[in-house]
């Protein structure tokens, strides 16, 4: 029998995720926690990090690393009230590094929270009904949902499903409340057993999305489990189910690869939560607990085959899935600007560069959004592309909000090139421990360089998806973009081409370890070729395959094939 990964024993012996976290957080003699506690803290929505920009200098002066914590907030469908927005804005200024990060999974992240401020931060979040429970760790994480409220009743149904699934799959341990809220009990944290997860929880993280066609903004093919709404007469009659997607891989390990999800059937709305639970149970029971590089659901589906996985799922369900229904995606980006709801309210989808809500000398974005939140009586909805929808703006408030948008220049970012509007970058340096090179801090500069080529080719307003990550874990979903960069070493990236415009196809390696200064000279002739010889309506990812720059990746298991 193979040996289980050490994390399995750690989870089993943790007293339902408590470990020694309470004692270690109370110890303010240093800014860190033990390695075991770092693993357990993830289940409570936080990661220990350090500022890598100053690591070498601190080592030179024989100082500890500049430790701090990232806190990730659980918020199904990315929807928060104005009150919750204002609280997170306050916390980012008073307990974090002054910025509010909008993630690719529709969540807030606070960076730079020192250990002494962790518990005060969590308690402040609790006052507005926000928490970090299961935002990380080997459990179901934040459930994503299409963020477009102009879809009216369909969006309301979809976001309710996202919220219901999130609640149903929450860990039942009271550890979070015991550690961070002084033992305060809530109904969902009373049982000291995990009926769904068991003592060892899942083999690895688990990610769920709910999509409303024609938008694939949540990138259903990149996630463990997704529900694709099938709509008739403006109502959701059920959901197609997809399983087995995932982005991460390891450089040099060809048995690791990104994989697109398989669509396995259709379920009615009243079956969706049961299906979500049973997919989790199959992964709990059959996922790899020996090698964490092989432990995601995508590898379980790969080993069992989509048909074999579906058969096992149906055994757990006690009924069969219906055949999948027809649907169509047309894009996986955000639809920027104003839209109207059937109830007379309006929505504004804003571009947030890098998902980083922060004031700069020439762009007081954070202040502007704070002032809007003070009068807004609708919601704020984070998108899966790190952008923001100011949703359900009432007619009574619209003129005042429009005045604030003008005062703080919040609409000017919408004039960006279509490539910039369709870009994603992960955080990477200086805080992510896994980053091999820059991402969020470099991609805007690279796009500026490429915009000269786009302008010359008349492509400023032609959307090309471009994504960059500092390592191959795939947090920015780079392996389904038309142009993808994955960090290989300091200042060098693997360049991938040929992903599908609406996230339906993996890309393929075009150049390995390309230096930053080589990127523009490499891409410029390809973009020029595309501008001159593309077919009517042909997307960039399709063009580079048709013209032979790369071969199409037809499945994750041939992702590394030349």
N, C-alpha and C positions, 0 to 999 in steps of 0.2 A: 504494500500500500504506500502511495506517495505521501510525502510529508506535507501537512497543511502549512500555509503561510503563517508566520508568527502573529500577524494581525488577527487571525481567527481566535487564538488563545487569549489575546489581549481583550477582544470584545467579550468573549465568554466569561472572563474573570473580572470584568469591569464593574460589576454590580449595576447592570443596566446603564452603562455609559458614564458612571460617576467617577470611577477610578480614584485618583487623588487630586482631581481638579480643584475642588473647593480649597484644600489646604495649599495647593501651589498658587492659586490666584490670590490667596490671602498673604502670601509671602512677598513682600515688596522689597526684599533685599537685592533682587535682581529682576531684570525685565523679561526673562524667558521662562519656559516651563520644560519639563522633561520630554524626552522623545516619545514615550508612551502617551503622555498627556497631550502632546501635539496631535497624535492620531485621534484621540477621543474628543479633543476640542472641535474637530471638524464636524462632528455630529451636531454640535451646538452652534454651527454657523461661523466658525472663526479659524483663521490660520495664523500661526506665528511667522513673521517675516522680519527681514532687516533691510536697511538701506544700503544697497550694494554700491551706490555711488561713493560712500564714505568708508566702505569696509576695509580697503587696503590701508588708508590713512589711520584708521582706528587700530588696526593690527600693528602698524608701525609704532604707535604710541602705547601699545600694550593695553588697549582698552577693549572691553566687550563690544560685540557687534551692536549696532544701533537698532535694538529690537523694538518691534511694535506689532500690532495685530491688525489683520483685515477682518472686518465683520460684514457678513453677507446677510441680507434681509430676505425672509420668506414672504413673497407677495404674489399669490397665484394670479396669472394673467397680467401681471405688472400694473395692476390698478390700485391707486391710493387716493385718499381724500386730500383736499387742500390742507387740512389740519395735519395730516401725516406728512405731507411734503414739507410743511413749515418746521415740523419737529426734526426731520432728517436734515434739513438745511441748518438748523440750530446745532444739531449734534456734530455735523461736519466741521463747523466753525469752532466749537467749544471743546470737542473731545478728539477730533481727527485732524487731518492735515489741511483742512479748509476747502477741500473739494468733495463733491458728491459724484460718485461714479455710477453711470447707468450701464448695466452689463448686457451681454448678448443673450442672457436668459431672463430678461425682464425683471431684474432685481437691482436694488441699491447695494452698493458696496461703500463702506467707510474704510479708508486707509490711514495708517499712522496712529492707531489707537494704542496708547501705552497700557501695560498690564494694570496699572493702578486705576485706569479709567474704564476698564472693560465692564465691570459690574454696574457702575453708574450709567454707562451708555445703554446697556441692556434694560435697565430699570426705566430709563427715560423713554425708550422705545415702547415698553410695555404700557405706558400711560396713554398711548394712542393706538393700542391694540396691534402693534407690530412686534414680530419676534424673529429670531434667527434659527429656530428649531428646524433641523434637517435641511438647512440651506447648503450643507456640505455633508460628507461622510458616505458610508455604504448603505444608503437608504434612497428612497425616492426624493428627489430634490424639487426645487421650485417648478410647478407645473405651468407651462407656457400656453398662451392663447393669442389668437389673432387680435390685434389691438384696435380694430377699426369700428368705432361705435356707430358709424353711418349705416352699417349693415343691420341696424335696428334690432328686431326681435331675435334674429339669428345670432348676433354678437352676444346678446344678453344670455341666450341659452348656452352658447359655447363657453362664456366666461364662468357661468354657474357650474358647468361640468368641470372646468379646471379647478375651481374652488372646492367642489365636492370631492373630487379625486384627491386633491391635496390633503383635505381634512381626513378622508378615509385612510390614507396611507401614512399619516403621521405616526412616528414612534409613540408608543403609549407610556414609556418610562417618565417618571416625574423628575428625572435628573436635572433637566434644564431649570425647572422652577426651584428645585432644592438648592442648586448652586448659585443661581443668579438672582432669584427673587425671594431669598430668605425663607425657603420652604413653603411659600404660598402655593396652595393647591388649586388646580382647575379641573373641571370634569374630565377633560381628555387626558390628563396625566395621572389619574388615580391608580389604575391597575399596574401592579408590579409584575407584569408579564407582557410578552410581545406576541399576541396571537397571530399576527401576520409574519413578523420578522424572526421570531425566536431570539435566543440569546446571542447568536452570532450575526444577526442582521443579514444583509445581502453580501455576496462575494465582492461587490464593487458598487460604485455609484450607479444611479438609475435615473433616467431622464424621460419625461413625458411632455407631449405637446398636444394641443387641440388646434386644428386649422380650419379655416372657412374659405374654400375656393371662391374666386380664382387666385387668392393670395396665398403663397407659401412662405410668408415672411418668417414663420417659426421653423422653417427648414425641416419638415417632417422626415425626410429621408436620412437625416443626420442624427436621429434620436432613437432611443431604445424602444419606445412605444408611442404611437400617435393615433389620434382619432381625427379623421377627415370628415367634416360635416357634409351630409348630402341634403340639399335643400329643395323643397317643393313648395310652391305658393308662399315663399318667404318664411317657411318654418323648417326646422331641422327634423327630418323624418328618421334619421339614424346616422351612423358613422361607419365609414370604412376604417379598418384597423390595420396598422402597419407595425412591424416589429423588426428589431435587429439592426438598426442604424447606429453609427458611432464614428467619430472622427479621429481619435487618437491613434498613434503608432509610435514606434521607437526607431530612430535612425539605425540602419545596419541590421535590423532584425526583420527579415522578410516574412516571418510568420506573424507579424503584427501589421495591420493595415486598416485604413478607413473602410467603412462598409456602408452601403445604402440599405435602407430598410426594405423589407418585402411586405407588400400588401396581401393580407391573408384572408380577408373576408369583411362582412358587414354585420353590424349589430344595431339593435334598436336603442333608443336613448335610455330606456330603463335597464338595459343590460350592460351599459358602458362601465359603470363602477365595478361590477362583478368581474368583467373581463380584465379591467386594470389590475384588480387584486390577484386574479388567477395567473396573469402573466408574471407578476411579481413572484408568486409562489413557485412557478415553474423555474424561474431564474434562481430563487432561493435554494431549491432542491437539486438543480442540475448544473448551476454555474460552477466554474472552476474556482476552487478555494485553495489551490496549491500555488498557482502562478498568477500574480495580480496583473501581469501584462496580457493574460489570456482570460481575464475574469469578467469582462463586460458581457452584456447580453448578446452583443453582435457575434461574439465567438461561440456562445451557446447555440444560437440559431445557425451559425455556419457549420458547427459540428453535427447538429441534428438535422439540418436541412429545414427549409421553411415548411415543407409538408409534414416532416416529422415533428417539428415544434408545434404546429397547429394541431396535430393529432393528440399530442400530450396535453396541450391547452384545453382541448375539448373534453378530454378525460376529467380534468380538474373542474371544468364548468358543468359537466353533465348534460351538455347540449352542443349542437353543431353551429358553427358560424354560417350565416347566409353568404351566397356569392357576393363579391364586391360589386358595388354600383359604379357607374361611369361618373367621372368628374374631370375637371380641367384646371390646371394651374397655368397662370400666364407670367408670374413674376415672383421673386422672393425679396424684393426691396420694399421700401415704404412709399406710400403715395402722399407726397408732401403738399402742404398748403391747406386751404379751407375745404371743408365738406359740410353738408347739411344733414341733419337727422329728420326723420319723419315727424318728430314731436316739436319741430320748430327750433330746436337748439342747434348749435354749430360746434365744429371741432377744428382744431388747427394742429397739423402734424409739423413739428419743427425739427430741423436738422441740428443735432448736437455733436459737434466735431469730437470724435473719439469717445463719445459718451461721457465726456468730462464736464460737469457743471461747475464752472469756476469763473470768477471775474478776472479779466485782464485789463490792461491800461486802455485798450481801444474797444473792448467788448465786455461790458458789465452784465453778462448773461445771468449769473447767479442772482445778482441783485434784482434784475428785471423779473425773473421767474418768482422770486420771493414776493415782490410787490403784486404780481398777478395772483399768487396764491392767497394773499390777504383779502381779495375781493371775490375770487372765483367760487361759485357754488356748485360746480360739477366735479369731475375727477381729473387726475393726471394719470395717463397710461403710458408706461414705458414700452417701447417696441423691442423686438428681438434683434434689431439692428442698431441698438444703442441710442435710439432717438426718442422723441417725446411727443405724445398727443395731449394737448390741452382739450379735454373732452367735455361735451355737454355744456357749452357756454350758453347761458341763457340770453335771450334778446336784451334783457334789462342791463346785463353786464358787458355786452359785446363792445359797445363804443368805448367804454372805459378801458377794457382790455386792449382794444386796438390802439388806443392812445399810449398805453404802456409799452406795447410792442414797438411802436414808433420811437418813443422816448429812449428806450434802451437798445434799439437796433437789432431786435431779436429776429427780424425777418431777413436780414441781409445774408445770412448763411445759406438761404434758399437759392441765392444767385450762383452758388457754386457749380462747378462742372458736374455733369451726370456721373462721371467716374467717382468724384469725391462723394457725391450723395449716395453712391452705392458701394462705399468702402466700409470695412470693419478692420479694427486692429485690437489685439489683446493688450493687456497692461504691460506685460514683460518687465524690462528693467525700469526702475531700479529695485522694485519690491518683490517680484516673483522669483522664488528660489529656483524654479525650473528653467528660467529664460536663458537662452544661449546668446542672445543678441537683442537689439532694440526692436520694438514694434510700434506701440502707440506714439512714441516720441519721434519716430522716423517716417512712418507712412505718409503723414501730411506733406513732408518735404519732398518725398519721392513723387507724390501726385502732382505737386507744383511743377516739378521738372517735366513730368509727362504731359501736363496741360499745354505746354508749348507745342508739342507734337499734335495733340488733339485739336488745338486751335488751327494749326496749319492744315490739318486734314479735314476740317469741317466737322469734327466729331465731338465738339464740346457738349452737345445736348444728347448724344447717343450713349445710353447706359451700357457700361461694361462693369461687371462685378469684379472688384479687386479686394483681396483680403490678405492680412499679414499676421503671423504669429511668431513669437520669439522662440518657440520650441515646437516639437511635433505633436504635443498633446491635443492640439486642435481646438482650443477654447474659442477661437474666432471663426470656426468652421471653414478653414481655408481650402480644404480638399474638394469642395464643391463649387468654388468660385471660378470664373473664367480666367482670371489671373490670380495665382496664389503664391505667396512667399512664406516659407517656413524656415525659421532660424536654424542655422547649421553650426555656426561658430561666430565669434565677435566680428561684426561687419559683413558676414556672409550668409547667404540664403539659398535654399533650394527653390528654383522657379518652376512652378507648375502651370500648365495651360490646358484649356479645353473643358472646363467644368460647364454644367448646364446653366442657362440663364435663370431658370426657376428652381435650381437646386436638384435637378433630376439625374445628373450624371457627375461622376467623379472626374477630376482632372488627371493629368499625367505629367510626370517629371520631364521638363524640357532641358534645364541646365542645372547641374549640381554645384553647390558651393560658389555661387556667383557673387562677386564682391559688389557692394553698394554702388560704386562708381561705374560698374559695367552694366547696370540694369537699364538705364535709359538708352545707351547705344544698342543694347540687345533687343529691346522692345520696339524702338522707333521704326525700324524697317517692317516689322510685322504689322504694326498699327497702320503704317502707310499702305502696305499691301491690302489690308482689310478695307481701308477707305476707297481704294481704287477698284477692287475686284470682288467685293462681296455681292451676293445675290440679294434680290429684293427681300427685305425683312430678315436677312440672315444675321444671327447673333455672332459675336466674336468667338465664343467657345465652339460653336458649330463650324465657323470658318477655318479655325486653325486645325481642326481635324480634317475637313474636306480638302484643304490644300497641303496636308502632309507634314505640318510642323510637329504634330504628335499623333499617336494612334488613340482611338477612343478606349477608355477604360470601361469595359462592359460589366465588370463585377469587382468587388473589393479584392477577391483572391487573385486577380491579375493586375492589381494596381501597380506592382513593382515591375511588371513585364515591360520590356522595351517596345 
